[in-house]
Amino acid sequence: MNAEPADQIRLLDVQALDVRLQQLAHKRRSLPEHAEIESLTKDLTQLRDLLVAAQTEESDTAREQTKAEQDVDQVRQRAARDQQRLDSGAVSSPKDLENLQKEIVSLAKRQGDLEDIVLEVMERRESAQERAAELTERVGAVQGKIDDATARRVAAFEEIDGEAATVTKEREVVSGAVPAELLKLYDKLRGQQGGIGAAKLYARTCQGCRQELAITELSEIRKAASDTVVRCENCGRILVRTSESGL
């Protein structure tokens, strides 16, 4: 393949622009905000699970407290009725009086036990409420951090994408001046060689694979016409000759 030396050098400009686009794509994928958001999102998921558990516990203990208070109220009402019967003198039988008094004592003990249960449930409910309040605050804080990191990532995306758009337009202009056949070969090699399709021959070394060319290859390149498109025997990339090639 033949191409004017100026077109071959212009190919290096295309390569430089492609490298920049690769760098921008890598930068976009490697933004620290990606890992930050992922880590924070995991934390947020865990906190939300804990919050749901705390809220569920609070709801359960609220129902448990209501039931326990109802039990206390029922025993209290029954004890009050028994006491009223005792005070009214309506029960005259000694045996019935003794049974009534025993029941009043038993109800008093039962009421005390139930009130202890109410207090224990109230303590658990208060603990669950405090835990839910703490977790709600932590969820809000982590969500705020995620929002901040997301905003920073969006700003970084806009900056990177803006530069990439500019570089892409510049590449279109520069590559448009390169012969189609040469550009086609370059694009093919770039796809095969990790994004580098053309490299400068600098001080007898291919800047694509960083290998110094053999003496015989250098001799052949020296003999080649200036418009001959030469390739590196080591990596196969297009070698662009300049005044710094060491030929």
C-alpha positions in Angstrom: 0.0 0.0 0.0 1.2 3.5 -0.8 0.3 6.8 0.8 1.8 10.2 0.8 4.2 10.8 3.8 2.0 13.7 4.9 -1.0 11.4 5.0 0.9 8.8 7.0 2.0 11.5 9.5 -1.6 12.6 9.6 -2.5 9.1 10.6 -0.5 9.7 13.8 -2.8 12.6 14.6 -5.8 10.3 14.2 -4.1 7.8 16.5 -3.5 10.4 19.1 -7.1 11.4 19.0 -8.2 7.8 19.3 -5.9 7.3 22.3 -7.5 10.3 23.9 -11.0 8.9 23.3 -9.8 5.7 24.9 -8.5 7.6 27.9 -11.7 9.5 28.3 -13.7 6.3 28.0 -11.5 4.7 30.7 -11.8 7.7 32.9 -15.6 7.6 32.6 -15.6 3.9 33.6 -13.1 4.4 36.4 -14.6 7.5 38.2 -14.2 7.0 42.0 -17.8 8.0 42.3 -18.8 4.6 40.8 -17.3 2.6 43.7 -18.4 5.2 46.2 -22.0 5.0 45.1 -21.9 1.2 45.0 -20.6 1.1 48.6 -23.0 3.6 49.9 -25.9 1.9 48.2 -25.0 -1.4 49.9 -24.9 0.5 53.2 -28.2 2.1 52.5 -29.8 -1.3 51.7 -28.6 -2.7 55.0 -29.8 0.3 56.9 -33.2 0.2 55.3 -33.5 -3.5 56.2 -32.6 -2.7 59.8 -35.0 0.2 59.8 -37.9 -2.0 58.6 -37.0 -4.5 61.3 -37.1 -1.8 64.0 -40.3 -0.3 62.7 -41.9 -3.8 62.6 -40.7 -4.4 66.2 -42.2 -1.0 67.3 -45.5 -1.9 65.6 -45.6 -5.4 67.2 -44.8 -4.0 70.6 -47.4 -1.3 70.2 -50.1 -4.0 69.7 -48.6 -6.1 72.5 -48.8 -3.0 74.8 -52.4 -2.4 73.9 -53.3 -6.0 74.6 -51.5 -6.0 77.9 -53.1 -2.7 79.0 -56.5 -4.1 78.1 -55.7 -7.2 80.3 -54.8 -4.9 83.2 -58.0 -2.9 82.7 -60.1 -6.0 82.7 -58.5 -7.3 86.0 -58.8 -3.8 87.5 -62.5 -3.6 86.6 -63.2 -7.1 88.0 -61.3 -6.3 91.2 -63.3 -3.1 91.6 -66.6 -4.9 91.2 -65.5 -7.5 93.8 -64.4 -4.7 96.2 -67.8 -3.0 95.6 -69.6 -6.2 96.5 -67.5 -6.7 99.6 -68.0 -3.1 100.7 -71.7 -3.2 100.1 -72.3 -6.0 102.6 -74.3 -7.9 100.0 -72.3 -11.0 100.7 -73.1 -12.4 104.1 -71.9 -16.0 104.0 -68.6 -16.3 105.7 -67.4 -18.8 103.1 -68.4 -16.5 100.3 -66.8 -13.6 102.0 -63.6 -15.6 102.4 -63.6 -16.6 98.7 -64.3 -13.0 97.6 -61.4 -11.7 99.7 -59.1 -14.3 98.3 -60.2 -13.4 94.8 -59.5 -9.7 95.5 -56.0 -10.6 96.7 -55.5 -12.8 93.7 -56.7 -10.1 91.3 -54.4 -7.6 92.9 -51.4 -9.9 92.4 -52.6 -10.6 88.8 -52.9 -6.9 88.2 -49.4 -6.3 89.5 -48.0 -9.0 87.2 -49.8 -7.6 84.2 -48.6 -4.1 85.0 -45.0 -5.4 85.1 -45.6 -6.9 81.7 -46.9 -3.5 80.4 -43.8 -1.8 81.7 -41.5 -4.4 80.1 -43.4 -4.1 76.8 -43.2 -0.3 77.0 -39.5 -0.4 77.5 -39.1 -2.6 74.4 -41.3 -0.4 72.4 -39.4 2.7 73.5 -36.1 1.0 72.6 -37.5 0.1 69.1 -38.7 3.7 68.6 -35.3 5.0 69.5 -33.6 2.5 67.2 -36.0 3.4 64.4 -35.4 7.1 64.9 -31.6 6.5 64.8 -31.8 4.4 61.7 -34.1 6.9 60.0 -31.4 9.6 60.6 -28.6 7.3 59.3 -30.7 6.4 56.2 -31.1 10.1 55.5 -27.4 10.8 55.9 -26.3 8.0 53.6 -28.9 9.0 51.1 -27.5 12.5 51.2 -24.1 11.1 50.5 -25.4 9.1 47.6 -27.1 12.2 46.2 -23.9 14.2 46.5 -21.8 11.5 44.8 -24.4 11.1 42.1 -24.3 14.8 41.4 -20.5 14.8 41.2 -20.6 11.8 38.9 -23.1 13.5 36.6 -20.9 16.6 36.5 -17.9 14.5 35.7 -19.9 12.7 33.0 -20.8 16.0 31.4 -17.2 17.2 31.4 -15.9 13.9 30.0 -18.6 13.6 27.4 -18.2 17.2 26.3 -14.5 16.7 25.7 -15.1 13.3 24.0 -17.6 15.0 21.6 -15.0 17.7 20.8 -12.3 15.1 20.2 -14.7 13.0 18.1 -15.5 15.9 15.8 -11.8 16.7 15.5 -11.1 13.1 14.6 -13.8 13.2 11.9 -12.1 16.2 10.4 -8.5 14.8 10.5 -9.5 11.3 9.4 -11.4 12.7 6.6 -8.2 13.9 5.1 -6.6 10.4 5.3 -7.0 8.2 2.2 -9.9 5.7 2.7 -7.8 2.6 2.1 -5.1 3.7 4.6 -7.7 4.6 7.2 -9.4 1.2 6.7 -6.2 -0.6 7.3 -5.5 1.5 10.3 -8.9 0.9 11.9 -8.5 -2.8 11.3 -5.1 -2.9 13.0 -6.4 -0.7 15.8 -9.1 -3.2 16.5 -6.6 -6.1 16.5 -3.8 -4.4 18.5 -5.5 -3.0 21.6 -6.4 0.4 20.1 -3.0 1.2 18.5 -3.0 0.8 14.7 -0.2 3.2 13.8 3.0 4.1 15.6 5.9 6.4 15.0 9.3 4.8 14.2 11.5 6.6 16.7 15.2 6.0 17.1 14.8 2.7 15.3 12.2 1.6 17.7 8.5 1.0 17.1 6.5 3.1 19.5 3.6 0.7 19.3 5.4 -2.4 20.7 8.5 -0.7 22.0 10.7 -3.1 20.2 13.9 -2.0 18.4 13.8 -3.1 14.8 16.2 -5.6 13.4 19.1 -4.4 11.2 17.7 -6.2 8.2 14.2 -4.7 8.7 15.7 -1.2 9.1 17.7 -1.7 5.9 14.5 -2.6 4.0 12.7 0.4 5.4 15.6 2.7 4.3 15.3 1.3 0.8 11.5 1.7 0.7 10.0 4.7 -1.1 8.7 7.5 1.1 5.1 6.8 0.1 5.3 3.1 0.9 3.3 2.2 4.0 5.6 0.0 6.1 4.6 -2.3 8.9 6.4 -3.4 12.1 7.6 -7.0 11.8 7.1 -7.5 15.5 3.5 -6.2 16.1 2.2 -5.6 12.5 1.3 -2.0 13.2 1.7 0.7 10.6 5.1 2.4 11.1 5.2 6.1 10.3 8.7 7.4 9.4 9.8 10.9 10.5 13.1 12.7 10.8 13.4 11.1 14.2 13.3 7.5 13.0 17.0 7.1 13.1 17.2 5.9 9.5 
